[in-house]
Amino acid sequence: MTKQPSLERPLVIYPLVVHFVTLLAAFVILISIAIRIDSGGPFADEQIIPVIARAIDRDASGQLAVVMTPELLDAQAAAPDLWFVAEDDTGDSVTFGTVPRHYDSLRGRLSDLSFGQFRARSAPYELAAVIRRKTTEIGTLTIMGHGELAELSLIVVLASNIMILPIFLLLLLTSIVVTPWTVRRSLFGVSRIAREAEEIDTDTRGRHLSESQVPREIAPLVKAFNDALRRLDEGYERQRRFVASASHELRTPVAILRSKVESSESDVIRALAPDVQRLAILTEQLLDLERMERNGHDDRIDLATFVRQLVGDMAPLVIAGGRAIEFQVSGSETIVGDAGALERVLMNLVQNALDHGGRHVVVRVCGAVVEVEDDGPGIPEEERERVFEPFARLRPRRTGSGLGLHLVREVVARHRGHLEIRDAPGGGTIIRVVLGAT
């Protein structure tokens, strides 16, 4: 069996993959652009500033002085050319190491600055320096220093991760959550018309799928489906009218033919009476099908009383044919339905039991269930579904039309019920009619 394609992959998975690749590419491009910015070479790592700030103190006279802290010693060991200048807001300053002469003009004026980064153009990059203001226990200091050098690419990558990565993750999360929701929302109308389509069957003709709130791309398919349903309804209506008209037109000539056959003095012609009777029954059953489609009555029926009366009406005819019929009741319920249609159901079931060799027919009522049992040869299990098809026959017979059990199933289905065929305990068949009680 070929696996049906799903809309989930093209509408959800593929866009998510594209979003992910696009975001990843944008992320890489931004980092690449940032790394390719001309930095003039390595620059002084500003992590030296806190180390210097903690190494500055005041002497007994209140002047700034350098204290060789372990941190400062480690920094000097890592960068032997370490130097710095620290200055407070009063202009008092302290110097450590060899400060390049290029920065002499800044001495005494560092407190006017708050942020700066100087980069040398060529190795050994001794002019690289960083300026930061730092608040310490002895006051606010402006520090210009040179220590270990750092490459721009590492800093850019770290900064990009801090700034861009959260945005990347947020966009990715948004795509994962929003895209499936958007797709499901867009296809909501498709799910609704699918449920509507499941409710359409032969008993709900005239219904169509809703064309509103359906995506524009799917609307032509829904419209085509509705057009097909309309054509089917029109075809069924033409067929129903033909059957009804044909049945009505046949009644009169069949009645005339039966009258002439029965009144004929010729034994040969009178021998045609069973065939004429069969034709009359077929005509009436076709009319029953037409009436069942057209009419529907909601009668409140006490099932036991209804069946008892029907069995009583049929008993003289059954007995006259040398058969026996028995009625049993073990409880009754009230149902709502078409009394005339249900009467034809029971008459067909009893007649079917008699026609198939039953000598003794038992009709039982138990709640909303009616059983018709015969002592005939029975119905093979593999044939039990086929007997309800129109014009189906288990064995050739001169009587009957093959529509009786089909009519029975149609009527029972319209009364929200169903049929069951079982083996009778002593041989024969039980046809069980389960109706919907009120």
C-alpha positions in Angstrom: 0.0 0.0 0.0 1.5 3.4 -1.1 2.0 5.7 1.9 0.0 8.9 1.5 2.1 12.1 1.4 1.6 14.4 4.4 1.3 18.2 4.4 3.2 18.4 7.6 6.6 18.0 5.9 6.2 20.7 3.2 4.3 23.1 5.5 6.1 22.6 8.8 9.4 20.7 8.6 10.8 22.3 5.5 10.1 25.9 6.6 11.7 25.1 10.0 14.8 23.8 8.3 15.0 26.8 6.0 14.5 29.1 9.0 17.2 27.3 11.0 19.7 27.4 8.1 19.0 31.1 7.4 19.5 32.1 11.0 22.6 30.0 11.3 24.0 31.6 8.1 23.2 35.1 9.3 24.8 34.3 12.6 28.0 33.2 10.9 28.0 36.1 8.5 27.7 38.6 11.3 30.6 37.1 13.2 32.7 37.0 10.0 32.0 40.6 9.2 32.9 41.6 12.8 36.1 39.6 12.7 37.2 41.1 9.4 36.9 44.7 10.8 40.4 46.2 10.6 41.5 46.4 14.2 45.1 47.5 13.6 46.4 44.4 15.3 46.1 43.1 18.9 45.0 45.5 21.7 45.5 45.8 25.4 43.3 43.5 27.4 41.1 45.7 29.6 41.1 43.0 32.3 44.3 44.6 33.6 42.4 47.6 34.8 40.8 45.9 37.9 44.2 44.4 38.8 45.8 47.9 38.6 43.0 49.5 40.6 43.4 47.1 43.5 47.2 47.8 43.5 46.8 51.6 44.0 46.7 53.0 47.5 47.7 56.2 49.2 50.8 56.7 51.3 51.1 58.5 54.6 51.1 61.9 52.9 47.9 61.0 50.9 49.7 60.7 47.6 48.9 57.8 45.2 51.3 54.9 45.5 51.7 51.4 43.9 51.4 48.4 46.1 52.9 45.2 44.6 50.0 42.9 45.1 50.2 39.2 44.1 47.8 39.9 41.2 50.1 42.7 39.9 53.2 40.5 40.2 51.4 37.8 38.2 50.3 40.3 35.6 53.9 41.6 35.3 55.2 38.1 34.9 52.7 37.5 32.1 53.6 40.8 30.4 57.1 42.0 31.3 56.5 45.3 29.4 53.6 46.1 31.7 53.1 49.8 32.4 50.3 52.1 33.6 49.4 55.5 34.8 46.7 56.1 37.4 45.3 59.5 38.2 42.6 60.8 40.6 40.3 63.7 40.0 42.6 66.1 41.8 45.3 65.5 39.3 47.5 63.4 41.6 49.0 60.5 39.6 51.3 57.5 39.9 53.3 55.7 37.2 54.5 52.1 36.9 56.9 50.8 34.3 58.0 52.6 31.2 55.2 54.7 29.8 55.7 55.4 26.0 56.5 59.1 25.3 53.5 59.2 22.9 51.3 59.4 26.0 53.1 62.2 27.8 50.6 64.8 26.7 47.9 62.9 28.6 49.6 63.1 31.9 47.6 65.3 34.3 44.6 65.2 32.0 43.5 61.5 32.3 40.7 62.5 34.6 39.0 64.2 31.6 38.7 60.8 29.9 36.5 57.9 30.8 36.9 55.3 28.0 39.6 54.7 25.4 41.4 52.0 23.5 44.7 52.6 21.7 46.1 50.1 19.2 49.5 50.1 17.6 49.9 49.5 13.9 52.9 47.1 14.1 54.7 44.7 16.4 55.6 44.6 19.2 52.5 46.7 19.8 54.0 48.6 22.8 51.7 51.5 22.2 48.6 49.4 22.7 46.8 50.8 25.8 43.4 51.0 27.4 41.8 53.8 29.4 39.0 53.2 32.0 37.6 55.0 35.0 37.4 52.8 38.1 35.9 53.5 41.5 38.0 52.3 44.4 38.2 52.6 48.2 40.5 55.6 47.8 38.3 57.4 45.3 37.7 57.4 41.6 40.7 56.7 39.4 41.3 57.1 35.7 43.8 54.4 34.7 45.7 54.0 31.4 47.5 50.8 31.1 49.3 48.3 28.9 49.5 44.6 29.8 48.7 41.3 28.0 47.5 41.7 24.4 44.3 40.2 23.1 43.2 39.3 19.6 40.1 41.0 18.3 38.5 37.8 16.9 38.1 36.1 20.3 36.5 39.2 21.8 34.2 39.6 18.8 33.1 35.9 19.0 32.5 36.2 22.7 30.5 39.5 22.2 28.6 38.0 19.4 27.6 35.0 21.5 26.5 37.3 24.3 24.5 39.6 22.0 23.5 37.6 18.9 23.1 34.1 20.3 20.0 34.9 22.5 18.4 36.6 19.5 19.2 33.5 17.4 17.7 31.2 19.9 14.6 33.4 20.3 14.0 33.4 16.6 14.5 29.7 16.4 12.1 29.0 19.3 9.6 31.3 17.7 9.8 29.4 14.4 9.4 26.0 16.1 6.3 27.2 18.0 4.7 29.7 15.7 5.1 27.8 12.4 3.2 24.6 13.4 0.5 26.7 15.1 0.1 28.8 12.0 -0.1 25.7 9.8 -2.7 24.0 12.1 -4.7 27.3 12.2 -4.6 27.6 8.4 -5.7 24.0 8.0 -8.5 24.2 10.6 -11.1 24.5 7.8 -9.8 21.3 6.2 -10.2 19.3 9.4 -13.8 20.7 9.7 -14.8 19.7 6.2 -13.2 16.3 6.8 -15.5 15.7 9.7 -18.5 16.9 7.6 -17.5 14.5 4.9 -17.5 11.6 7.4 -21.1 12.4 8.3 -22.4 12.1 4.7 -24.0 8.8 3.7 -26.9 7.5 1.7 -29.4 8.6 4.4 -28.1 12.3 4.4 -28.4 13.2 0.8 -28.6 16.9 0.0 -25.7 17.8 2.4 -22.6 19.6 1.2 -19.3 20.6 2.6 -18.9 24.1 4.0 -16.9 26.3 1.6 -16.3 29.1 4.0 -13.1 29.3 6.2 -11.4 27.0 3.7 -7.9 28.0 2.5 -8.1 29.5 -1.0 -5.8 26.8 -2.4 -8.1 24.0 -1.2 -11.4 25.8 -2.1 -11.5 24.5 -5.7 -11.2 20.9 -4.4 -14.1 21.5 -1.9 -16.2 23.1 -4.7 -15.5 20.2 -7.0 -16.5 17.7 -4.3 -19.7 19.6 -3.6 -20.5 19.7 -7.4 -20.0 15.9 -7.5 -22.3 15.5 -4.5 -25.0 17.6 -6.3 -24.6 15.5 -9.4 -25.0 12.3 -7.4 -28.1 13.8 -5.6 -29.6 14.7 -8.9 -28.9 11.3 -10.4 -30.4 9.6 -7.3 -33.5 11.8 -7.5 -33.9 11.0 -11.2 -33.6 7.3 -10.4 -36.0 7.5 -7.5 -38.6 9.3 -9.7 -38.2 6.7 -12.4 -38.7 3.8 -10.0 -41.8 5.6 -8.5 -43.2 6.4 -11.9 -42.6 2.9 -13.2 -44.1 1.3 -10.1 -47.2 3.5 -10.3 -47.6 2.8 -14.1 -47.2 -1.0 -13.5 -49.9 -1.2 -10.7 -52.9 -0.8 -13.1 -51.8 -3.2 -15.8 -50.7 -5.7 -13.2 -54.0 -5.5 -11.4 -55.9 -5.9 -14.7 -53.7 -8.9 -15.6 -54.2 -10.5 -12.2 -58.0 -10.1 -12.5 -58.1 -11.6 -16.0 -55.9 -14.5 -14.9 -58.0 -15.3 -11.9 -61.2 -15.1 -13.9 -60.0 -17.1 -16.8 -61.5 -20.6 -17.5 -58.3 -21.8 -19.0 -56.1 -23.9 -16.6 -53.0 -22.8 -18.5 -53.8 -19.1 -18.0 -54.7 -19.6 -14.3 -51.3 -21.4 -13.9 -49.8 -17.9 -14.4 -51.3 -16.6 -11.2 -48.2 -17.2 -9.0 -46.1 -15.2 -11.5 -48.6 -12.4 -11.7 -48.7 -12.4 -7.9 -44.9 -12.2 -7.8 -45.0 -9.2 -10.2 -47.6 -7.5 -8.1 -45.5 -8.0 -4.9 -42.4 -6.6 -6.7 -44.4 -3.5 -7.8 -45.7 -2.9 -4.3 -42.2 -3.3 -2.8 -40.8 -0.8 -5.3 -43.5 1.6 -4.2 -42.6 0.9 -0.6 -39.0 2.0 -1.3 -40.3 5.2 -2.9 -42.7 5.9 0.0 -39.9 5.2 2.5 -37.7 7.9 0.9 -40.6 10.4 0.8 -42.5 9.9 4.0 -41.5 9.6 7.6 -43.9 9.5 10.5 -43.1 9.8 14.2 -45.6 7.6 15.9 -45.2 6.5 19.5 -45.6 2.7 19.4 -45.8 0.3 22.3 -43.9 -2.5 20.6 -45.5 -5.5 22.3 -49.1 -4.3 21.6 -48.1 -3.4 18.0 -46.5 -6.8 17.3 -49.3 -8.8 19.0 -52.0 -7.1 16.9 -50.0 -7.8 13.7 -49.4 -11.5 14.5 -53.1 -11.8 15.2 -53.9 -10.3 11.8 -51.6 -12.7 10.0 -52.5 -15.8 12.0 -55.5 -16.9 9.9 -53.5 -16.7 6.7 -50.6 -18.6 8.2 -52.9 -21.3 9.6 -54.8 -21.5 6.3 -51.4 -22.4 4.7 -50.9 -25.3 7.0 -48.3 -23.4 9.2 -48.3 -22.2 12.8 -47.3 -18.9 14.3 -46.7 -18.1 17.9 -46.2 -14.8 19.8 -44.1 -14.4 23.0 -43.4 -11.3 25.0 -41.0 -10.7 27.9 -41.1 -7.0 28.2 -42.0 -4.0 26.0 -40.7 -0.5 25.4 -42.2 2.5 23.5 -40.5 3.4 20.3 -40.9 6.3 17.9 -41.2 5.5 14.3 -43.3 4.9 11.2 -46.0 2.3 12.1 -46.8 1.5 8.5 -43.1 0.9 7.7 -42.6 -1.3 10.7 -45.7 -3.3 9.9 -44.2 -4.1 6.5 -40.9 -5.1 8.2 -42.6 -7.7 10.4 -44.8 -8.9 7.6 -41.8 -9.4 5.3 -39.8 -11.2 8.1 -42.7 -13.6 8.8 -43.4 -14.2 5.1 -39.7 -14.8 4.5 -39.6 -17.4 7.4 -42.6 -19.2 5.8 -41.2 -19.0 2.3 -38.0 -20.6 3.4 -39.6 -23.8 4.7 -40.6 -22.8 8.2 -43.5 -24.7 9.5 -43.6 -23.0 12.9 -42.8 -19.3 13.3 -42.2 -17.7 16.6 -42.3 -13.9 17.0 -40.8 -12.6 20.3 -40.7 -9.1 21.8 -38.2 -8.2 24.5 -37.9 -4.5 25.3 -37.1 -2.8 22.0 -36.0 -6.1 20.3 -38.2 -8.2 18.0 -37.1 -11.7 17.0 -38.6 -13.8 14.2 -37.6 -17.5 14.5 -38.4 -20.3 12.1 -37.6 -24.0 11.9 -36.5 -24.0 8.3 -33.1 -25.1 6.9 -31.4 -21.9 8.1 -29.1 -19.4 6.4 -25.4 -20.2 5.9 -23.2 -17.8 7.8 -21.3 -16.8 4.7 -24.6 -15.8 3.1 -26.1 -13.7 6.0 -24.9 -10.4 4.7 -25.8 -11.0 1.1 -29.4 -11.8 1.8 -30.1 -8.1 2.5 -28.9 -7.1 -0.9 -31.6 -6.1 -3.5 -32.8 -9.1 -5.5 -30.5 -11.5 -3.7 -31.7 -15.1 -3.5 -30.3 -18.1 -1.7 -32.1 -20.5 -4.0 -34.3 -20.2 -7.0 -38.0 -19.8 -6.2 -41.2 -19.0 -8.1 -42.4 -16.6 -5.4 -41.0 -13.5 -3.9 -39.1 -10.6 -5.4 -35.8 -10.6 -3.6 -36.5 -7.1 -2.2 -38.2 -8.1 1.1 -35.1 -8.3 3.3 -33.5 -5.3 1.6 -36.6 -3.2 2.5 -36.4 -4.6 6.0 -32.8 -3.4 6.5 -33.6 0.0 5.0 -36.6 0.6 7.3 -34.7 -0.6 10.4 -31.7 1.6 9.7 -34.1 4.6 9.4 -35.3 3.7 12.9 -31.8 3.9 14.3 -31.7 0.1 14.6 -29.9 -2.8 13.2 -30.4 -6.5 12.2 -28.8 -9.7 13.4 -29.1 -13.2 11.9 -28.5 -16.1 14.3 -28.9 -19.8 14.3 -32.1 -21.1 16.1 -31.4 -23.6 19.0 -33.5 -26.3 17.3 -32.3 -25.6 13.8 -33.6 -22.8 11.5 -32.9 -19.1 11.7 -33.6 -16.2 14.1 -33.7 -12.7 12.6 -33.3 -10.2 15.4 -34.5 -6.6 14.9 -33.0 -4.1 17.4 -34.8 -0.8 17.4 -34.0 2.5 19.1 -36.3 3.0 22.1 -37.3 6.4 23.4 
